[in-house]
Amino acid sequence: MAYKDPAFVNLFFSLLRSGLYGMALTDAELPESIDWEGVVALAQKHGVLGTIIESVELLPERLRPTGPMMAKMGRFALGLIHANLILDKTVARLVMFLRGHGIEGVLLKGQGVARYYRKPQMRQSGDIDFYVGNKMYRKAMILCKENLNEDDRASHETSMHYVFYMDGVEIELHRLATGEYSRKRNRSFDEWIADEVEHSLDRRMLKLGNTDVSLPSYDFDALYIFYHAWGHLVTGGIGLRQLCDWAMIFHHHSGDIGTARLKENIRRYGLTRGWKLFAYIAVKYLGVEENKIPMYDPRNAKKYDKVMEYIVSSGNFGYHSEAWYRMKAKGNGVRNRFGKLRSITEYFITLLPIAPIEATSIYFNRLFTGFRSSVKRSLHRCGNKLHK
């Protein structure tokens, strides 16, 4: 597989950095040829194909894709631009609707984070996360359900948000802004989020057409985007696009972030280990300058590189890893159960050196969940036999 070839991976990251910063590859980075099939396949798995496409025009003519591959990239770029236009319009429509009913929310991630990129329209996004908070959540949910929702069968509610579809776009209307990979940590972090998002004087405005959309402060994004991505990593995996989102905040706005306060919050919420991993990745792989990211520390480089190997191979949210395929294998036979156990254990071993608390908690939770499911299936089969 191409992603296991160090030369291929190094070239891939050279192209990714080139697209992020609009800088041509150096002579030392230029290869004899480029496996565009492999590059595009890996970029698609990580949600960064738009950024890779931006690097093409900065390459010498001899290295640029030709024929069907160039056409494929062109179609993807046009589709991406169109999708981002729809997302912008949908955000504006949602904001104006809720504002008309006295509800002022804040746009999280997505189209707001896209503005950290050199070319926002080339960032790949999928849904809209809109935070209204606990106080206004029930009113906002009912309004959206009765007036904006396009498909009752696809809409649903979780402990965090109400999910519905408008203009063909998935929208998450948030009561809370974080998941539950660490319940104790989440409670205190949710309190910080509520205070920061709802009362901060440093909120920003994004102009979408004629609509002003509220965005969180740079301080908030620096910690929240990390926290969100870190939660995905410890529970299964993340894509490079999420890491690029976080890196671009510091590349463009490190001077706008309160470093002392940020460091205090990183330590307060027990995020130091994960933060140092991400900082290392942002500097080594994504080209952010060392002095722009607080707490950059390369002393555990070997461990960090090992985790990065997993991230590269597993793709967006870990959906392309060998472990994921084994986890999703059909059937409940003994071989499949051992395959799932092996997958869970492999990820535990990968994660343990840099996130021992999270890795241990998630590992035993999944073992318990798997055991409980196995017992339920066995009892169900026994019941069926007794009724025959």
Buried (B, 14 or more C-beta within 10 A) or exposed (E): EBBEEEEBBEBBBBBBBBBBBEEBBEEEBBEEEBBBEBBBBBBBBBBBBBBBBBBBEBBEEEBBBEEEBBEBBEEBBEEBEEBBEEBBBBBBBBBBBBBEEEBEBBBBBBBBBBEBBBBBBBBBBEBBBBBBBEEBBEBBBEBBBEEBBEEEEEBEEEEBBBBBBBBEBBBBBBBBBBBEBBEEBBEEBBEBBBEBBBEBEEBBEBEBEEBBBBBBBBBBBBBBBBBBBBBBBBBBBBBBBBBBBBBBBBBBBBEEBBBEEBBEBBEEBBBEBBBBBBBBBBBBBBBBEEEBBBBBEEEBEEBBEBBBBBBBBBBBBBBBBEBBEBBEBEEEEEEBBEBBBEBBBBBBEBBBBBBEEBBEBBBEEBBEEBEEEEEEEEEEEEEEEEEE
